[in-house]
Amino acid sequence: MKKLNSAIIAAGGRGTRFNSDRPKQFLELLGKPIIIHTLERFEQCAAIDEIVLVLPAEELNVFVPIAEAAKFTKLKKIVVGGATRAESVKKGLDAIDGATEIVAVHDGARPLVSAREITKVVERAAETGAACLVAHVTDTVKTVENGSITATVDRANLRRALTPQAFRYDILRRAFDGADLGEDVTDECSLVERLGIEIAAVDGDARNIKITRPEDIVVAEAHLVLLNLENS
């Protein structure tokens, strides 16, 4: 049986910080929903064989016709998310093909990821078992207590965790089984870390931002225009 690389796109959130009537992943970016841009990145990546999309229940009827019109060939399943991001990812994990060897988990609100970044993370996970896309911290970081700065943190070894994060299927399954999947679990690496498994860091592009607030739309559109020019 051929081993597969599967991607779980976590787009089950409600986007409460965005102050919008619809979840942020369905708002438009250069005329297309953010989630469509994200799916296109994985559709175009040769390292990915199948995609499982996790959505809020109330968006299923709206999104399915949009997905059909886009004619995604790798989008195999659309499942309803859970109460937390971690619960949504677990529902996606439960739905992936049984022949999956590597699982890449990606935030649906990160439409600027490149096929090259996806490939690098998947390949590194195949080598080591677990890999996380990261970016350097460029700002000076302070610790604060009771409203006062107490120290300056050495940022040399600090990285921002991006997505996708990729793992061998058996490792990710072990990490999720029996774990508390509350709001404090903000990424998959935090669960895998609890197993004592080393996670390889893969350098990513700082443009791979997560759209969280309305002003991020403007930034993302500017980046997307540049990316399209670079790839034209």
N, C-alpha and C positions, 0 to 999 in steps of 0.2 A: 504494500500500500504506500502510495506516494505521501511523503510528509508535507504538511502545509504550514505556511506562515499566515496567521490570522490577525486581523486588526479589530479591536473593539473601540468604537468611537463613542465616547461618553457624552451624550447631549441631552441628558435627562433632567438638567437643572432648570429652575424657574427664573434665574437671573434677577433676584430681588434687589441687588445693588444697582441694577441698570435703570430702575424706575420706569419700566415699560409695560404696556399691556400684554405683550408677548415675550416669551423667553428670548434672550439676546441672540441665541444661535439661529433664530429665524428672521432676524432683522436683515436688511439688505446691505451689501457691501459691493459697490460699483454695479448695482442693478441685479445682484443675485443674493439669495440668502447665504449668510455666513456658513451654515452647515454644508451647503452645496460646494462652496469653495474648498472646505475641508475634505469632503468626500472625493473631490476631483484629485486632490494631492495623492490620496491613497490609491485611487483608481489608476492613476498614471504611474505608480511605483511598481516596478517589476518584481521587487522583493516581497510584495504582498499578494497572496492568493485569494483570500476572501475577507469580506468586511461584515461585521455585525454592528448595527447601529442601535443605540439605546436612546429612546425618546420618552418625553412625558406622555402619559396616556391621552391627554386631551389634544395632543398635536398629531396623533397618528393619522386620522382621517384627512387632515389638511396636507400632511407631508407626503403620504404615499403617492398621490397623483403627480406631485412635483418630482419625486424620485423616479417614477416610471418615465416621465417625459425626458429626464436627463439620461436615461438608458445606461445606467451603471451596470456593468457586467459582473463586478466583484461583490456587489452588495447582495449578500445571500439572505440575511435575516434582519428584521426590525423588531426589537423587543421593547416592552414597557419598563421604564426605570423604577428604582426604589425610592425610599424616603431620603436617602443620602447618596452622595456620589459613589461611595464604596459599595453600597447595596446595588446601585445601578451597574457598576462594573461587574459585580458578581453575577448579576442576571445575564450580562453579555457573555461572561465566561461559561456559564451553564449552557449557552446556546451555540457555542462555536463547534466546528466540525471535529469529530472524534480523532481525525488523523492529524490534528494540529500539533506541531512541534514547538514553534515559537509564537508567543502571543505579544502583540504590540498594543499598548493602551494609550489612547490619545484623547485630549480634550476637544470636544466639538467646536469650542470657541477659540481654537488656535488655527485659523485658516491659512497662515503664512508659512507653515512647515513645508520644507522642500522634500522632493523624492530622494534626494541625496542624503538628507538627514535621517529619513525613515530607514533607508537601506543601511546606513552606518550603524544605527542602533540595533536593527535586526541581526545583522552579521556579527556584531560584538556579542549579543546575547547568545547566539549559536555557539560562539567560542567559549564563553565564560559562564553562561547560565542566566545572567542578569545584567542589564545595561540601562543607563539613564542618560538622556540628552540633557546637557547642562550649559549654562552660560556664565561667564565671569561676572562678578559683582564689581561695578565700576564706581559706585558711590562710596564715600566714607561711611562706615557703620558705627553707630554709638549704642551703648547700653544706657537705659534710662530707668531711674528709680525715684518714685515720689516727685516726678516732674523735673528732676535734675539729671544731667548727663554724668554718669559715673565712670565711663571708660570708653576708649576707642578700640574697636575690634580689628585685629589684623585680618585684612581681607584676602591675603595671599592664597589661603586655602579655602576660601568661601566660594560657593557656586550657587546659582539659582537653578532649581530643578525645572526643566521644561518637559514637554512630551513630544513624541512618544517615549514611553518607558517599556522595555521589552524583556521578556523572560521565557525560559523553557516552561512549557505548560505545567509540568509536574511541580515545579517550584512555585509558580503563581497559585496553583490549586492548593498546595500545602499552606501557603500564606493566608489564603482566604478561609479555608476550612476551620471553623470554630472561633474565628476572630471576631472581636467586637467591631462592627462596621458603622460606628457613629460618625458624627460631624468632624471629629478630630482627625480622622483618617483622610488626609487631603491628597495623598497619592499612593501608588502601589508600592513604591520603594520602601515607604515607612513600614508596611506590613512584612515585606521580604527581609528587611533589616532585623526584625524580631526573630527570624529564623537563624540569625547569625551568618547569613550568606553574604559574601562580598559582592558588591555591585560595581560594575565598571562604569566609569564616567566617560561620556562621549561628548566632545565639544560641539556645540550647536551654534546657530546664528542668533544673535540678539534680536533680530527682526521677528523671530518666532514668538510673538507676544500673545497673551491671552486677553481677549476682548472682555473687559469687565465693566467698564463705565462708558457713557456716551462719547466722551472725548477720544476713547480708543478707536472708534470708528474712523475718525479723521486720520489718525496715525496709520491705521491699517490700510486705508485706501491709498495713502501716499506710498507706503511700502509695496503694496500690490502693483501699483503702476510701475514702480522701478523694477520689480521682479519680472513683470511682463515684458518690459523693455529689454532686460538682460537676456530673457529666454527667446526673444523674437529674432 
